[in-house]
Amino acid sequence: MVGHIKGGLGYVVIISGLIFAGLSGSAVADTAALGAILIPMMVARKYDVARSTGLICAAGIISVVIPPSIPMIVYGITAGASITKLFMGGMVPGFLMVIGLWLVWKYLYRNEEQTVEPKQTAQERWAAFKAAFLPLLLPVIIIIGLRGGIFTPTEAGVVAAIYAAVISVILKGLTLDKIQDVFLGTIKTTAMVMFVAAAAMISAFAVTVAQIPMELVEFIKGITDSPTILMFVIMLFLLLVGCVMDLIPAVLIFVPVLLPLLRAYNIDIAYFGIMMVINLSIGLITPPVGTVLYVGSGIAKIGIARLTKGIYPFLLVYAVILLLLTLFPGIIIVPMNWLS
């Protein structure tokens, strides 16, 4: 579709990031999958390796915004927010991130010269569409099922797992060894999340007993009555948190502290959850603890300092989107309420 355009592989990264986001929900998994396939191709066609890897990392974090997002599920459980609303509300910001990456990449490569692919024929495009059709139905099934009230978010996970397994068998991509790897990976991921959740619950309990959230509410109330100013302050704070803490632990630790503030200022907790996930996802591609950044660095075999130079244009566009969503919450709230 876009391989014949100047900088075409960059657009392939962005589109693939959007598609993978609807299938995975994990930024690290998406970045690893995209990087392993596309970084060697981009290097072979003389794309700048730092900039290309930066784009792949930036596209990888779209998966935590567009459903089915693992961090949004964690936030929904922690805050008692509707996971369906979180999923539906993440769609518009996710597409804004895609558009932002597209425009930045187009600007960066407006005068560059790379080897481009020959334009596909209609028959080749149709063959590619048929091959991808069944897997691409997965996010559609999840969204329609949640929107139509056919199943709950928990049931959506079961439906998605069964559908993915059946399609893998049909496409002959599932072997006994792969099934074993899938189960082991699930066990490890679940154990890690549960361990972090247990530790975070202890921290949250200690904070609650010390009445820190209520004292924080009284302190902030004495400074400003504006929900917008409060959101600015919290977003700046979370940007700093995201630089030194991974996304899910940050959600588990800080949501119980911030919830009383949100209620005191009548801020929609589903809207805030989406903003929090977007904000902390930026931390995944920001030094010094950017998990996704290290995944991209390892695949491309370049240093973090060099990769950071390649990723900063995409960080800037994400910061602009975050500012826009803070100033105009209706961009999230209106479609979220309509879709859910």
Buried (B, 14 or more C-beta within 10 A) or exposed (E): EBBEBBBBBBBBBBBBBBBBBBBBBBBBBBBBBBBEBBBEBBBEBEBBBBBBBBBBBBBBBBBBBBBBBBBBBBBBBBBEBBBBBBBBBBBBBBBBBBEBBBEBBBEBBEEEEBEBBEEBEEEEEEEEEEEEEBBEBBBEBBBEBBBEEEBEBEEBBEBBEEBBEEBBEEEEEBEEEEEEEBEEEEEEEEEEBEEBBEEBBEBBEEBBEEEBBEEBBEEBEEEEEEBBEBBBBBBEEBBEBBBEBBBBBBBBBBBBBBBBBBEBBEBBBBBBBBBBBBBBBBBBBBBEBBBBBBBBBEBBEBEBEBBBEBBEBBBEBBBEBBEEBBEEBEBBBEBBBEBB
